[in-house]
Amino acid sequence: MLAERRVLVLLDNARDTDQVRPLLPGSPGCLVIVTSRNQLTGLVVGEGAHPVALDQLTSAEAHDLLARRLGNERLVAEPQAAEEIIRQCARLPLALAVVAAHATAHAGFPLSAIARELADSHGSLDAFAGGDDINTDLRAVFSWSYKALSAPAARLFRLLGLHSGPDISAPAAAGLAGLTPREAGGLLLELTRAHLITEHFPGRYALHDLLRVYAAERVHAEETPQERDRAVERLLNWYLHTADVAYRHLTPHRRRIPLEPLPATCRPLAFTTHEEVLNWCETERANLVSAVHQAAGSGQPGIAWRLPAVLWGFFYLRSHLHDWLDVAQTGLAAARAAGDRIGEAHGLADTATALRTSGRFDETIDLLHQALAAFEEIGDTAARATIVGNLGDACLHSGRLDEAVEYLHRALQLTRALDSSWGEGISLTNLGDAYQRLGRYDEALTCLGQALSVLRASDNHWVAGVALDILGTVQHRLHRHEDAVAHYHQALETHRKVGNRWAEGHTLSNLGDVQLAAGEPEAARASWQQALALFAESDHPDAEKIRERLGGLKDGALGYGTRGTAYGRSG
């Protein structure tokens, strides 16, 4: 029929390459446009087709689509409602068209009322039904792609509807489905080619909001409650045990958190470098926070309190204070609701540490006393020693110096009795800090020298950086500026070795102080600007203090003096 003719052929909604091939013209001068929900790789390889991937609309494109359907005046009159409609529609043309048709049929309805209808139907695609036309029913359109999947890929897709985080890695998806990474990789590729998920970064996948809703509908319709629960438990265990591997890399000298035995199908990641661990934690941070909440809400209190506990090192290094406090409090509440006294004790300790890092010392001390009572009740001597030391640290930073010295001496005795180099190094370091704040410099130097001997013998760079910083502060107080600068630079090198960003910021702040005292205002400015950049990236409360110093330096009104280091070490 097409022989010796120049024809434009449009093949819409093609299932696969085999469906298209018999319809391709054999004559030169013809053009074929194929639309499909699948990546027709065979046409690209065998027929020289040029693929054009269509992503979701941009916000501006979605706004233009609504304006063409509803009139720009209506959108201008209610801009916030228009943006909410676009968000609820996930910027999908068909979803926007369905909602626009509804808004046109009810011209008297304000857009805010339609936006509320969409919000109220969250978790369902009922608002995007196309009436009597199946071609404009969003659920039906999604089903065409879903029904074309292989059975294993369809199962993985619907299980993804149980994942509460913003995206998922290939290994996490394997954990969710109880598959090997290789098995999961092939199925994820099938889902990507069907445009049911998006690989937005190599090895990381996401569903837009409406496909997530569809996946959730399918998993509740096709999987039993028991299988849904098992899938969620598999995923949460994968996050927990991988985070525990990360914890061992970040805090090799700190006491391990007791975990349940590794499930047979759980394959946690292995890490080779410190930087690799920190990158994984940063990349997965939103998913890990979400996993804690999902564990608390799905009858997994043991995971809900253990996951924040094994993330202790990461949060301490990177100082994501809001997330840290959020997950610690969530885990604590879950343990209390389950009557888990061990979990409650750990949750109290973790919440206290997050509050202490936020500068909320009175609340910290109250929770530490509760944690101490809980650990005494369950007979955990090692944890009691840690809490006593943390009480000393909290008193130290709240200005209760004599009380801090008393607690820190007790902690030092307990940790030495337990032969804990981690605890002994922390106790000696904080005791040295207390002495320097009291002006007892000889005792401070003795404690800090002993601390560094213990820390270096155990290769503990975490606390060694803090001890070196406090030594710099002692030298600053003694007006030995060159020695102070040298110790601060050693501290910076040590902080950077373990990726302790917030400690690096505090040492840069202290370095700026001594540089200003030595008559080097430009060097002080440079140090404070670096400190500000580090504090600002995690919205740390000390960022404002650095801004004030920089402002005072600019105005020429900044005095200087020696002061105690702005941080210490809790265990």
C-alpha positions as a printed NumPy array, in Angstrom:
array([[  0.   ,   0.   ,   0.   ],
       [  2.893,   2.345,   0.757],
       [  5.156,   1.312,  -2.116],
       [  6.653,   4.287,  -3.979],
       [  4.788,   6.796,  -1.796],
       [  6.098,   9.414,   0.639],
       [  4.02 ,   8.908,   3.756],
       [  4.04 ,  10.079,   7.347],
       [  2.98 ,   7.141,   9.556],
       [  1.971,   7.589,  13.201],
       [  1.914,   4.389,  15.276],
       [  0.421,   5.325,  18.65 ],
       [  0.75 ,   3.391,  21.909],
       [  2.868,   0.538,  20.532],
       [  3.292,  -2.462,  22.789],
       [  6.737,  -3.635,  21.603],
       [  9.151,  -3.728,  18.675],
       [  7.559,  -6.808,  17.075],
       [  4.232,  -4.995,  16.834],
       [  5.862,  -2.102,  14.962],
       [  8.245,  -3.831,  12.534],
       [  5.644,  -5.17 ,  10.046],
       [  4.202,  -1.66 ,   9.696],
       [  7.423,   0.125,   8.74 ],
       [  7.426,   1.407,   5.123],
       [ 10.007,  -0.117,   2.812],
       [ 10.279,   2.914,   0.54 ],
       [ 12.656,   5.834,   1.081],
       [ 11.226,   9.238,   1.891],
       [  8.777,   8.024,   4.556],
       [  8.778,   9.027,   8.214],
       [  7.39 ,   6.901,  11.054],
       [  6.588,   8.315,  14.5  ],
       [  6.033,   5.699,  17.201],
       [  4.724,   6.437,  20.68 ],
       [  5.008,   3.832,  23.393],
       [  5.126,   3.385,  27.137],
       [  8.132,   1.108,  26.639],
       [ 11.641,   1.836,  25.444],
       [ 11.624,   0.128,  22.055],
       [ 15.351,  -0.591,  22.061],
       [ 15.003,  -3.087,  19.206],
       [ 13.901,  -0.3  ,  16.858],
       [ 16.881,   1.828,  17.855],
       [ 19.358,  -1.022,  17.363],
       [ 17.826,  -2.757,  14.335],
       [ 16.03 ,   0.008,  12.457],
       [ 18.063,   3.094,  13.315],
       [ 15.21 ,   4.773,  15.157],
       [ 15.932,   7.973,  17.084],
       [ 14.557,   7.769,  20.656],
       [ 12.927,  10.856,  22.178],
       [ 12.225,  10.479,  25.909],
       [  9.275,  12.474,  27.227],
       [  9.621,  13.436,  30.881],
       [  6.993,  14.929,  33.152],
       [  6.023,  18.479,  32.272],
       [  7.921,  21.269,  33.943],
       [  5.928,  23.433,  36.349],
       [  5.764,  26.177,  33.709],
       [  4.522,  23.739,  31.035],
       [  1.907,  22.346,  33.407],
       [  0.756,  25.892,  34.183],
       [  0.442,  26.628,  30.443],
       [ -1.626,  23.476,  29.919],
       [ -4.069,  24.495,  32.661],
       [ -4.19 ,  28.057,  31.33 ],
       [ -5.164,  26.811,  27.852],
       [ -7.928,  24.622,  29.316],
       [ -9.26 ,  26.949,  32.015],
       [ -8.235,  30.43 ,  30.943],
       [ -5.334,  32.323,  32.405],
       [ -7.622,  34.664,  34.386],
       [ -8.835,  31.806,  36.549],
       [ -5.275,  30.764,  37.383],
       [ -4.13 ,  34.313,  38.08 ],
       [ -7.038,  34.765,  40.503],
       [ -5.941,  31.735,  42.583],
       [ -2.219,  31.171,  41.997],
       [ -1.647,  29.049,  45.106],
       [ -4.547,  26.736,  44.272],
       [ -3.249,  26.374,  40.71 ],
       [  0.198,  25.372,  42.   ],
       [ -1.363,  22.869,  44.391],
       [ -3.362,  21.291,  41.547],
       [ -0.183,  20.99 ,  39.481],
       [  1.602,  19.359,  42.421],
       [ -1.24 ,  16.916,  43.109],
       [ -1.278,  15.969,  39.418],
       [  2.482,  15.254,  39.498],
       [  2.744,  17.427,  36.348],
       [  1.27 ,  14.594,  34.247],
       [ -0.618,  15.857,  31.156],
       [ -3.436,  13.307,  31.415],
       [ -3.997,  13.987,  35.122],
       [ -4.018,  17.736,  34.478],
       [ -6.444,  17.269,  31.588],
       [ -8.847,  15.216,  33.736],
       [ -8.818,  17.818,  36.512],
       [ -9.167,  20.663,  34.001],
       [-12.223,  18.934,  32.509],
       [-13.733,  18.67 ,  35.99 ],
       [-12.99 ,  22.343,  36.67 ],
       [-14.517,  23.352,  33.32 ],
       [-17.675,  21.367,  34.006],
       [-17.968,  23.174,  37.36 ],
       [-17.024,  26.671,  36.303],
       [-18.492,  28.113,  39.487],
       [-16.183,  26.083,  41.736],
       [-13.13 ,  27.956,  43.049],
       [ -9.856,  26.257,  42.172],
       [ -9.101,  26.044,  45.894],
       [-12.095,  23.715,  46.318],
       [-10.823,  21.469,  43.513],
       [ -7.34 ,  21.476,  45.059],
       [ -8.895,  20.392,  48.382],
       [-10.737,  17.558,  46.627],
       [ -7.45 ,  16.316,  45.207],
       [ -5.754,  16.572,  48.599],
       [ -8.619,  14.697,  50.264],
       [ -8.271,  11.866,  47.747],
       [ -4.553,  11.443,  48.509],
       [ -3.795,   7.732,  48.393],
       [ -6.404,   7.099,  45.683],
       [ -6.672,   7.686,  41.929],
       [-10.462,   8.147,  42.076],
       [-10.13 ,  11.873,  41.416],
       [ -8.458,  11.121,  38.075],
       [-11.166,   8.866,  36.608],
       [-12.082,   9.781,  33.06 ],
       [-15.811,   9.142,  33.243],
       [-17.086,   6.941,  30.421],
       [-13.821,   7.077,  28.425],
       [-11.289,   4.481,  29.506],
       [ -8.605,   6.287,  27.502],
       [ -8.802,   9.241,  29.876],
       [ -8.957,   7.218,  33.101],
       [ -5.551,   7.498,  34.761],
       [ -5.876,   4.185,  36.622],
       [ -6.771,   2.399,  33.39 ],
       [ -3.881,   3.999,  31.511],
       [ -1.413,   2.956,  34.214],
       [ -2.854,  -0.554,  34.096],
       [ -1.924,  -0.938,  30.424],
       [  1.77 ,  -0.63 ,  31.298],
       [  1.397,  -2.69 ,  34.469],
       [ -0.367,  -5.612,  32.764],
       [  2.356,  -5.8  ,  30.109],
       [  5.015,  -6.543,  32.757],
       [  6.387,  -9.962,  33.544],
       [  4.983, -11.412,  36.793],
       [  8.225, -10.825,  38.811],
       [  8.479,  -7.207,  37.589],
       [  4.818,  -6.566,  38.401],
       [  5.408,  -7.932,  41.914],
       [  8.421,  -5.663,  42.444],
       [  6.489,  -2.651,  41.153],
       [  3.626,  -3.138,  43.571],
       [  6.002,  -3.819,  46.48 ],
       [  7.618,  -0.45 ,  45.753],
       [  4.295,   1.014,  46.839],
       [  5.237,  -0.031,  50.404],
       [  8.447,   2.022,  50.418],
       [  7.932,   5.288,  52.283],
       [ 11.12 ,   7.121,  51.264],
       [ 11.572,   9.542,  48.352],
       [ 13.591,   7.103,  46.215],
       [ 15.154,   3.662,  46.471],
       [ 18.486,   2.118,  45.558],
       [ 18.81 ,  -1.142,  43.657],
       [ 20.169,  -3.02 ,  46.729],
       [ 17.311,  -1.689,  48.893],
       [ 14.778,  -2.77 ,  46.254],
       [ 16.363,  -6.241,  46.327],
       [ 15.973,  -6.269,  50.105],
       [ 12.337,  -5.213,  49.855],
       [ 11.491,  -8.05 ,  47.443],
       [ 13.768, -10.691,  48.999],
       [ 15.78 , -10.99 ,  45.787],
       [ 19.463, -11.058,  44.935],
       [ 20.848,  -7.751,  43.639],
       [ 21.243,  -9.305,  40.174],
       [ 17.616, -10.474,  40.086],
       [ 16.38 ,  -7.074,  41.235],
       [ 18.585,  -5.274,  38.697],
       [ 16.927,  -7.029,  35.761],
       [ 13.43 ,  -6.272,  37.048],
       [ 14.268,  -2.623,  37.73 ],
       [ 15.484,  -2.359,  34.139],
       [ 12.156,  -3.784,  32.927],
       [ 10.229,  -1.259,  35.043],
       [ 12.406,   1.577,  33.792],
       [ 11.839,   0.596,  30.16 ],
       [  8.114,   0.53 ,  30.856],
       [  8.395,   4.059,  32.336],
       [  6.805,   2.907,  35.571],
       [  9.879,   4.045,  37.503],
       [ 12.617,   6.538,  36.723],
       [ 16.335,   5.968,  37.211],
       [ 17.067,   9.55 ,  38.221],
       [ 20.673,   8.727,  39.215],
       [ 22.665,   5.581,  38.379],
       [ 21.297,   2.814,  40.599],
       [ 18.631,   5.006,  42.243],
       [ 14.96 ,   4.839,  41.285],
       [ 11.832,   6.861,  41.978],
       [  8.111,   6.779,  41.205],
       [  6.248,  10.022,  40.718],
       [  3.451,  10.542,  43.234],
       [  0.552,   9.18 ,  41.164],
       [  2.398,   6.021,  40.138],
       [  3.306,   5.56 ,  43.797],
       [ -0.407,   5.714,  44.598],
       [ -1.128,   3.172,  41.851],
       [  1.577,   0.835,  43.151],
       [  0.116,   1.111,  46.667],
       [ -3.352,   0.276,  45.308],
       [ -1.998,  -2.795,  43.524],
       [ -0.011,  -4.089,  46.507],
       [ -3.062,  -3.85 ,  48.773],
       [ -5.234,  -5.533,  46.168],
       [ -2.858,  -8.347,  45.195],
       [ -0.671,  -9.125,  48.22 ],
       [ -1.844, -10.563,  51.514],
       [ -1.367,  -8.515,  54.711],
       [  1.21 , -11.067,  55.814],
       [  3.293, -10.662,  52.657],
       [  3.062,  -6.862,  52.887],
       [  4.304,  -7.014,  56.476],
       [  7.148,  -9.357,  55.506],
       [  8.226,  -7.065,  52.671],
       [  8.308,  -4.004,  54.94 ],
       [ 10.244,  -5.951,  57.574],
       [ 12.764,  -7.092,  54.939],
       [ 13.316,  -3.514,  53.776],
       [ 13.647,  -2.087,  57.293],
       [ 16.094,  -4.834,  58.245],
       [ 18.165,  -4.035,  55.164],
       [ 18.407,  -0.377,  56.19 ],
       [ 19.176,  -1.306,  59.81 ],
       [ 21.903,  -3.84 ,  59.085],
       [ 23.535,  -1.701,  56.39 ],
       [ 23.504,   1.278,  58.778],
       [ 25.103,  -0.981,  61.397],
       [ 27.917,  -1.804,  58.963],
       [ 28.349,   1.954,  58.456],
       [ 28.325,   2.487,  62.245],
       [ 31.209,   0.047,  62.685],
       [ 33.245,   1.982,  60.109],
       [ 32.481,   5.411,  61.572],
       [ 32.818,   4.517,  65.269],
       [ 35.062,   1.446,  65.442],
       [ 35.938,   2.071,  69.11 ],
       [ 32.399,   2.679,  70.338],
       [ 30.284,  -0.042,  71.88 ],
       [ 28.064,  -1.939,  69.424],
       [ 24.271,  -1.718,  69.525],
       [ 22.656,  -5.162,  70.082],
       [ 20.795,  -6.29 ,  66.942],
       [ 18.58 ,  -9.237,  66.162],
       [ 20.298, -11.946,  64.025],
       [ 20.722, -11.084,  60.359],
       [ 17.71 , -12.44 ,  58.392],
       [ 18.593, -15.068,  55.773],
       [ 17.478, -12.941,  52.811],
       [ 19.085,  -9.715,  54.071],
       [ 22.252,  -8.744,  52.192],
       [ 23.572,  -5.512,  53.742],
       [ 26.127,  -3.478,  51.862],
       [ 29.84 ,  -3.736,  52.549],
       [ 31.961,  -0.587,  52.657],
       [ 35.675,  -0.201,  52.02 ],
       [ 36.394,   3.444,  52.874],
       [ 35.333,   6.017,  55.441],
       [ 34.272,   8.415,  52.669],
       [ 32.126,   5.725,  51.042],
       [ 30.265,   5.234,  54.322],
       [ 29.589,   8.946,  54.795],
       [ 28.412,   9.285,  51.185],
       [ 25.979,   6.378,  51.634],
       [ 24.587,   7.881,  54.838],
       [ 24.137,  11.289,  53.212],
       [ 22.495,   9.817,  50.113],
       [ 20.141,   7.644,  52.155],
       [ 19.458,  10.169,  54.93 ],
       [ 15.861,  10.934,  53.918],
       [ 15.134,   7.212,  53.456],
       [ 16.678,   6.358,  56.835],
       [ 14.597,   9.01 ,  58.594],
       [ 11.507,   7.709,  56.803],
       [ 12.413,   4.124,  57.747],
       [ 12.457,   5.011,  61.449],
       [  8.953,   6.461,  61.189],
       [  7.758,   3.495,  59.117],
       [  9.171,   1.065,  61.675],
       [  7.447,   2.919,  64.513],
       [  4.14 ,   2.872,  62.64 ],
       [  4.266,  -0.713,  61.4  ],
       [  4.819,  -2.671,  64.588],
       [  8.635,  -2.784,  64.454],
       [  9.669,  -0.872,  67.63 ],
       [ 12.973,  -2.758,  67.861],
       [ 14.056,  -1.368,  64.49 ],
       [ 12.574,   2.051,  65.319],
       [ 14.958,   2.607,  68.261],
       [ 17.948,   0.637,  66.964],
       [ 18.186,   2.494,  63.641],
       [ 18.705,   5.937,  65.296],
       [ 21.187,   4.286,  67.668],
       [ 23.386,   2.95 ,  64.846],
       [ 23.129,   6.3  ,  63.037],
       [ 24.663,   8.024,  66.081],
       [ 28.113,   8.377,  64.513],
       [ 26.817,   9.794,  61.242],
       [ 24.588,  12.372,  62.901],
       [ 27.375,  13.358,  65.306],
       [ 29.807,  13.902,  62.437],
       [ 27.446,  15.763,  60.129],
       [ 25.211,  17.474,  62.709],
       [ 21.858,  17.12 ,  60.929],
       [ 20.235,  18.254,  64.146],
       [ 16.586,  18.313,  63.068],
       [ 16.693,  14.804,  61.6  ],
       [ 18.727,  13.489,  64.521],
       [ 16.311,  14.733,  67.153],
       [ 13.339,  13.594,  65.055],
       [ 14.472,   9.969,  64.718],
       [ 15.753,   9.746,  68.308],
       [ 12.427,  10.931,  69.725],
       [ 10.493,   8.649,  67.363],
       [ 12.559,   5.624,  68.405],
       [ 12.175,   6.525,  72.083],
       [  8.389,   6.815,  71.761],
       [  8.201,   3.455,  69.941],
       [ 10.266,   1.706,  72.621],
       [  8.139,   3.184,  75.401],
       [  4.901,   2.179,  73.666],
       [  6.198,  -1.384,  73.35 ],
       [  7.345,  -1.531,  76.991],
       [ 10.935,  -2.162,  75.802],
       [ 13.054,  -0.904,  78.711],
       [ 16.378,  -1.525,  76.938],
       [ 15.146,   0.362,  73.887],
       [ 13.825,   3.146,  76.113],
       [ 17.209,   3.497,  77.82 ],
       [ 19.028,   3.772,  74.467],
       [ 16.348,   6.122,  73.129],
       [ 16.748,   8.4  ,  76.151],
       [ 20.517,   8.475,  75.675],
       [ 20.274,   9.192,  71.93 ],
       [ 17.656,  11.907,  72.382],
       [ 19.783,  13.486,  75.101],
       [ 22.833,  13.568,  72.808],
       [ 20.825,  15.196,  70.005],
       [ 19.493,  17.813,  72.459],
       [ 22.976,  18.434,  73.853],
       [ 24.352,  19.027,  70.349],
       [ 21.509,  21.509,  69.815],
       [ 22.569,  23.394,  72.967],
       [ 19.5  ,  22.434,  75.032],
       [ 21.456,  21.469,  78.139],
       [ 18.733,  21.47 ,  80.819],
       [ 16.621,  19.029,  78.801],
       [ 19.749,  16.977,  78.114],
       [ 20.579,  16.622,  81.8  ],
       [ 16.998,  15.63 ,  82.658],
       [ 16.942,  12.87 ,  80.01 ],
       [ 20.408,  11.648,  80.999],
       [ 19.247,  11.155,  84.586],
       [ 16.297,   9.126,  83.24 ],
       [ 18.655,   7.1  ,  81.037],
       [ 20.999,   6.491,  83.984],
       [ 18.116,   5.119,  86.054],
       [ 17.028,   2.875,  83.152],
       [ 20.512,   1.45 ,  82.572],
       [ 20.945,   0.867,  86.323],
       [ 17.632,  -0.996,  86.337],
       [ 18.66 ,  -3.319,  83.509],
       [ 22.182,  -3.752,  84.925],
       [ 24.154,  -2.307,  82.   ],
       [ 27.367,  -1.131,  83.68 ],
       [ 29.113,  -0.018,  80.497],
       [ 26.164,   2.151,  79.465],
       [ 26.012,   3.647,  82.975],
       [ 29.646,   4.735,  82.634],
       [ 28.852,   6.416,  79.315],
       [ 25.85 ,   8.257,  80.762],
       [ 27.861,   9.501,  83.765],
       [ 30.433,  10.882,  81.335],
       [ 27.704,  12.486,  79.25 ],
       [ 26.301,  14.143,  82.378],
       [ 29.747,  15.592,  82.978],
       [ 29.85 ,  16.882,  79.382],
       [ 26.372,  18.428,  79.671],
       [ 27.215,  20.118,  82.986],
       [ 30.475,  21.333,  81.468],
       [ 28.693,  23.138,  78.651],
       [ 25.911,  24.499,  80.824],
       [ 28.47 ,  26.238,  83.067],
       [ 28.176,  23.89 ,  86.057],
       [ 31.918,  23.293,  86.123],
       [ 32.44 ,  21.883,  89.626],
       [ 29.59 ,  19.43 ,  89.065],
       [ 31.095,  18.534,  85.669],
       [ 34.468,  17.742,  87.265],
       [ 32.758,  15.457,  89.788],
       [ 30.879,  13.513,  87.098],
       [ 33.93 ,  13.277,  84.839],
       [ 36.115,  11.869,  87.634],
       [ 33.44 ,   9.237,  88.291],
       [ 33.238,   8.434,  84.567],
       [ 37.036,   8.143,  84.377],
       [ 37.088,   5.625,  87.223],
       [ 34.255,   3.599,  85.682],
       [ 35.756,   3.495,  82.169],
       [ 39.18 ,   2.507,  83.489],
       [ 37.574,  -0.306,  85.479],
       [ 35.871,  -1.45 ,  82.28 ],
       [ 39.121,  -1.099,  80.286],
       [ 37.293,   1.132,  77.788],
       [ 39.808,   3.245,  75.892],
       [ 36.917,   5.022,  74.102],
       [ 35.313,   6.106,  77.373],
       [ 38.627,   6.857,  79.107],
       [ 39.775,   9.083,  76.241],
       [ 36.492,  11.017,  76.274],
       [ 36.531,  11.431,  80.059],
       [ 40.13 ,  12.706,  80.12 ],
       [ 39.437,  15.08 ,  77.222],
       [ 36.348,  16.586,  78.817],
       [ 38.039,  16.765,  82.205],
       [ 40.87 ,  18.724,  80.596],
       [ 38.277,  21.057,  79.098],
       [ 36.642,  21.563,  82.512],
       [ 39.99 ,  22.396,  84.085],
       [ 40.876,  24.941,  81.389],
       [ 37.511,  26.652,  81.862],
       [ 38.252,  26.829,  85.607],
       [ 41.667,  28.356,  84.869],
       [ 43.507,  25.292,  86.214],
       [ 45.826,  25.103,  83.217],
       [ 48.488,  22.742,  84.573],
       [ 45.827,  20.136,  85.414],
       [ 44.205,  20.722,  82.009],
       [ 47.499,  20.092,  80.199],
       [ 48.116,  16.934,  82.236],
       [ 44.651,  15.51 ,  81.46 ],
       [ 44.863,  16.382,  77.778],
       [ 48.33 ,  14.86 ,  77.474],
       [ 47.051,  11.642,  79.058],
       [ 43.998,  11.738,  76.794],
       [ 46.1  ,  11.981,  73.64 ],
       [ 48.266,   9.059,  74.765],
       [ 45.164,   6.879,  75.237],
       [ 43.522,   8.07 ,  72.021],
       [ 46.584,   7.639,  69.834],
       [ 47.264,   4.197,  71.263],
       [ 43.757,   3.139,  70.252],
       [ 43.881,   5.017,  66.914],
       [ 40.867,   7.097,  67.99 ],
       [ 40.932,  10.126,  65.663],
       [ 37.373,  11.048,  66.64 ],
       [ 38.239,  12.256,  70.122],
       [ 41.873,  13.121,  69.409],
       [ 40.727,  16.029,  67.257],
       [ 38.716,  17.408,  70.186],
       [ 41.64 ,  17.014,  72.61 ],
       [ 43.955,  18.862,  70.214],
       [ 41.41 ,  21.663,  69.872],
       [ 41.16 ,  22.067,  73.65 ],
       [ 44.961,  22.1  ,  73.885],
       [ 44.888,  24.979,  71.412],
       [ 42.425,  26.802,  73.645],
       [ 44.652,  26.287,  76.706],
       [ 47.603,  27.725,  74.792],
       [ 45.433,  30.644,  73.684],
       [ 44.484,  31.368,  77.295],
       [ 48.177,  31.31 ,  78.188],
       [ 48.825,  33.799,  75.315],
       [ 51.031,  31.298,  73.482],
       [ 49.538,  32.157,  70.127],
       [ 51.924,  30.197,  67.909],
       [ 51.414,  27.021,  69.937],
       [ 47.641,  27.561,  69.878],
       [ 47.601,  27.933,  66.08 ],
       [ 49.734,  24.795,  65.704],
       [ 47.357,  22.724,  67.842],
       [ 44.304,  24.057,  66.023],
       [ 45.828,  23.071,  62.677],
       [ 46.553,  19.572,  64.011],
       [ 42.954,  19.392,  65.23 ],
       [ 41.641,  20.431,  61.807],
       [ 43.71 ,  17.756,  60.093],
       [ 42.335,  15.138,  62.491],
       [ 38.703,  16.283,  62.155],
       [ 38.979,  16.123,  58.375],
       [ 40.411,  12.613,  58.534],
       [ 37.155,  11.325,  60.074],
       [ 34.828,  13.761,  58.27 ],
       [ 33.766,  15.58 ,  61.459],
       [ 32.338,  18.684,  59.779],
       [ 30.82 ,  20.411,  62.785],
       [ 33.968,  19.895,  64.916],
       [ 35.987,  21.308,  62.015],
       [ 33.733,  24.36 ,  62.08 ],
       [ 34.263,  24.89 ,  65.821],
       [ 38.039,  24.571,  65.512],
       [ 38.052,  27.078,  62.642],
       [ 36.047,  29.402,  64.866],
       [ 38.62 ,  29.033,  67.66 ],
       [ 41.464,  29.466,  65.185],
       [ 39.935,  32.75 ,  64.061],
       [ 39.846,  33.926,  67.688],
       [ 43.535,  33.312,  68.26 ],
       [ 44.44 ,  34.824,  64.877],
       [ 42.582,  37.981,  65.813],
       [ 44.318,  38.016,  69.212],
       [ 47.66 ,  37.722,  67.392],
       [ 46.842,  40.805,  65.303],
       [ 45.919,  38.99 ,  62.088],
       [ 42.331,  40.121,  61.345],
       [ 42.34 ,  38.975,  57.699],
       [ 43.438,  35.477,  58.687],
       [ 40.695,  35.486,  61.344],
       [ 38.148,  36.537,  58.737],
       [ 39.16 ,  33.676,  56.431],
       [ 38.889,  31.109,  59.258],
       [ 35.485,  32.385,  60.359],
       [ 34.179,  32.383,  56.8  ],
       [ 35.172,  28.729,  56.444],
       [ 33.506,  27.959,  59.788],
       [ 30.336,  29.753,  58.7  ],
       [ 30.16 ,  27.715,  55.49 ],
       [ 30.37 ,  24.466,  57.49 ],
       [ 27.756,  25.508,  60.049],
       [ 25.394,  26.89 ,  57.413],
       [ 25.318,  23.642,  55.412],
       [ 23.633,  21.864,  58.35 ],
       [ 21.789,  24.925,  59.694],
       [ 23.814,  24.674,  62.916],
       [ 22.828,  27.254,  65.567],
       [ 26.455,  28.407,  65.923],
       [ 26.29 ,  29.872,  62.417],
       [ 24.688,  33.014,  63.861],
       [ 27.553,  33.489,  66.336],
       [ 30.058,  33.409,  63.479],
       [ 27.997,  35.937,  61.5  ],
       [ 28.107,  38.268,  64.503],
       [ 31.895,  37.972,  64.715],
       [ 32.311,  38.656,  61.019],
       [ 29.968,  41.616,  61.333],
       [ 31.934,  42.967,  64.291],
       [ 35.187,  42.55 ,  62.395],
       [ 33.746,  44.506,  59.473],
       [ 32.58 ,  47.297,  61.783],
       [ 35.919,  47.424,  63.545],
       [ 34.2  ,  46.986,  66.894],
       [ 35.096,  43.375,  67.661],
       [ 37.074,  42.759,  70.766],
       [ 38.65 ,  39.446,  71.472],
       [ 39.486,  37.308,  74.412],
       [ 40.205,  33.757,  75.256],
       [ 37.274,  31.443,  75.768],
       [ 36.5  ,  27.802,  76.179],
       [ 35.998,  25.586,  73.201],
       [ 32.394,  25.632,  71.987],
       [ 32.014,  21.862,  72.015],
       [ 33.117,  18.756,  73.798],
       [ 32.479,  15.085,  73.436],
       [ 29.626,  12.964,  74.643],
       [ 29.879,   9.222,  74.343]])
